[in-house]
């Protein structure tokens, strides 16, 4: 694993992989790499124009089954349900679900269903999507769910009394809560799959500091031009590329030695950049009681329950 790159992805011919947020950043780079490796890639994207542009490039990289895009807005549970239905109509199984899409440190607003946007998009939308796609995943011989978290989970604290920040909202702690939720979800998904005897692998990954539009978007939405420029400069000088940032989630999605319940990230200093390796989440991310509590909250909020048989 010490020098692994996306060039080392094993042949994915015959596999179908859905990637959320596949029109840019880590999702787009993952889509390209997996299409080159023979997978049929499904691009789950909110913006139709950007989805069409990305799909053209991914089609050009594909070496086997033709990729396609499905409309998916994780901030709208009706869109999540429609996307899952469309995927089920078009493929007979799903080998890998990469829960990659997300928003970061944005001013407070609510999703179509009244959720705080970061918690609603980054966690609840993916919780609902995974649950609706679970029957399709369990049809595959060795299905995987890969959740993209972040080093920001380290600042995350679950605000059980007010997860949607209705009484007090700070954008960075809210982002940290959503990324902590990603890991709590992954650990509980792994636990439940094992308890049900399901052959489902659940893993998580983070990109370190990768140059994507996510950082600048955090300040663009609030109109902070100075910080937007600073983040753009930092991306060009300090960050690794988005293609390299995608390596940990690609490793988790494809390699035979990946363990269910494992977390992958860059092996460089402070996990900021480098080749993928197993990394350790915070103690807050590894509390079984919190994982179960978040799962139950997520079921109540989304109305989605997981059917294992």
N, C-alpha and C positions, 0 to 999 in steps of 0.2 A: 504493500500500500504506500510505501514511502515516496514513490515518484509517480503515482497513478495520475493519469489525465483522461479526458474524454476519449482520446484515441484508444484507450484500453477497454472501452465498453465492449463486452462480448456480443456476438451476433444476436440481434433482437428480432430476427425474422419470425413472423407468426404471432408476435405479441401486439396487443393493442394498448396504448397508453394515453390517458387523458391528462392534460396539463392545464391547470387554471392560470389565468394571466399569461397566456403564451404569446402575446403579441409584442412583448418588449422584455428587456432585462433578462433576469435569470430564466424565466419561463420560455422566452424566445430562444435563448441559447440552448436550453435543454431540449426544446423541440427540434432544433437543427441537428443536434448531436444524436438524438434517438432516431430521427428519420434516416440519417446517414448510416445508422447501425442496423437498419432493416425493419424497425417497428412501424406499425401504423399509428400515427400520431393524431390525436384529436385536440384541437386548440380551443379551449374554453375562454372566450373573450367578451368583454363588455362593449367595446367600441367596434362597430361593424367595419368601418373604413380601415382602422388599424389591423383588424383581424384579416381583412382581405389582403393587405400588403404583406403581412407576416406569412399568410398561407401560401402566397406566390413563392416566397423564398424557401419555405419549408418543402413545398412540392419540388422545387429545383434541387433540393438536397436529398430527397427521398430515394432509396435504393430498392424498395419493395412496394408494399401496399400504399396506395395514395392517401395522404392525409386529408382531413377535412376539419372545418371549424363549426362550433355550435355557439349560439348566443348565450352568454352567461353573465349575469350581474349578481354577484354574491351579496349585494346589499338589498336584494329583493327576493324573498323566499318563493314568490310565484315564478320568477325567472329560474331559480335553482331547480324547482320542480319540473319546469318545462324543459330545461337542459337535460336533466336526468332521463326524462321520457324520450327525448330525441335520441340520446345516446343508445338507449335500450332498443329503439326502433332500428337503428342503423348497424349495430354490432351485436353479436351473440354472447360476447363475454368481454370483461375488462381485466387485463392482467395487472396494470399499475395505474393508480390514481395519484397524481402529484399535486398536492394542495399547496400551490406556490403563490397565488395572487395575494396582494395585500395593499393596504394604505398605511402611511406612517406619519404620526405627529401632526395631524391636521386639526384645524379649528373644529370645535364641537358642532356636529350636525347629526341628524338621525337618518337611519335607513328607511326604506319604504314601510318597514314593519315596526318602526318606532324604537329601534335599537341604536345605541351610540355607535357611530359609524365604524370606528376601529375594532371594537369588540364584535360588532355585528358582521363586518366584512371578513376580518382576519380569522375569527373563530366560528361564530354561529353559522355563517354562510357555508363554511367548509364542513362543519358538523352535519348540517342538513344535507349537503351534497353527498357526503360519504355514506350517510344512512340510506339515502334514496338509491345510491348505486351499489349498496352492499350485495343484493342478490346477483347482480351482474359480476361483481368481483368474485363472489363465492363459486361462480360457474367456472372460473379459471383454475388451472391445476395448482398454481403457486402464486396467488395474488399478493400484491403489496399496496400499502398506502404509505406515502412519503409526505411528511408534513414539514413545511419550511418555517422554521422559527428564526431566532435572532439572538445575538448577544444582549440585546435589550431586554430579554427575559430576566436578566440579572437584576434589573431595577424594578421588575414587576412585582406587584402585590395584588392579590385578589381582594377587591372591595365587595365582599359578599352582600353588604347592606345596600350598596348602590353601584352595581357593576356598570351601569350605563351613564354614570357621572351626571345624574340629574340634579343633585344638590351641590356638587363641586366637581369641576372638570379642569384637569391639567393635561395638556396633550401628550407630553412625554410619559408621565406615569400611566396614562391610558394606553399608550402604545405598548409599554412594558407589560401591562396586564394582559393585553391581547396576545403577546408573544409567549408569556408564561402559560396562558390558556392553551396555546398550540401544543406545548409539551405535556401539560396535564392531560389533554385529550389523547395524545399519542400513547401515553403510558396506560390510560384506562382502556383504550381500544385494544392494545396488546393484551391486557389482563382479561378482558371480556372474551376476546377471540380464543385465548387458551382455555378459559373456563367452559366455553361452548364446544371445544374440540374442533374449532375451525382452523383450516390451514391458511390463515391470513397473517402476513408479516406486516407489522406496523413499525415504522422507523421515522426519525426526524433528522433534519440537517439545518445548518446555518451557513451563510456564505462568507462570514468574516466581513471585511470592509470591501465591498465590491462596487464598482462604478456603474450605478444604474440611475434612472431618473427619479427613483423613489426619494432620495435625499433632498434634491432640489424642490421636488413637488411639495414637500412638507412646508417649505417657506413660500413657494409660489402661491399656494392657496390662501395664505394670510397676507399676501402683498408685500412681503419683506424682501425687497430687491437686493439689499446688501448681503443678507444671509444666503440668498439664492446664488449670488455670484461667488461667495466664499465656498459654498458646498460644491459648486461647479469646479472651482480651482482645486479643492481638496480631492475631488474625484479624479482629476487629471494628473495630480502629482503623487498622492499618497495611496489611493485605492488600487487594488488589482482589478483586472478587467471583469466585466460581467460573465464572460465565457469561463474564466477561471473560478469566479464565485459560484458558478453552477456545478462545479465538480463534486462537492459533498453530496448534493441531492441526487446527482446522476449516479454516484457510487451507490448510494442507498437504494436507488431504483433498480439497479442492474446486477450487482456483484453477488456471487454465490456465497461469500462468507459473511454477508450482512446478517446481523442478529435482530430478531424482533425485540423491540424495546430499546434499541441502541440509538445513539445521537452522534451525528457526524459533523465535522467542521474542519477548517484549515489547520494544519499542523504547525504553522509558523508562530512567531512570538505573539502572545496575547490572542491567539486564534484569529488574527487579522487577515492573514493571507497564507497561501501555500497549498500543498497537496492534501487531499482528504485523509482524515484519521478519526478514530473514535474519540469523542470529547465528553466532558462531564458537565451535566447541567447543575444548577443550584439545588440546594436541599429543598427549597420551596417548590421546585418542579417535580420532586420525587416523593410527595406526600400522598399516599393512597387515599386517605380520607378526602383530601382536596380534589383529587382526580374524580372520585365518585360524586362528590358534591357538585362539581362543575358539570359532569355528565347529566345529572338529574336536573340541574338548572337549565341546561341546553335543551333537554327534551321538553321541558315546560315552555320555554321561550319559542322554540321552533315548531313544536307539535310533531316532531319526527322521532320515532322509535326504531330501533335496529332489529331487523328480523333475521335471525341466524339460521333458521331451518325452513 
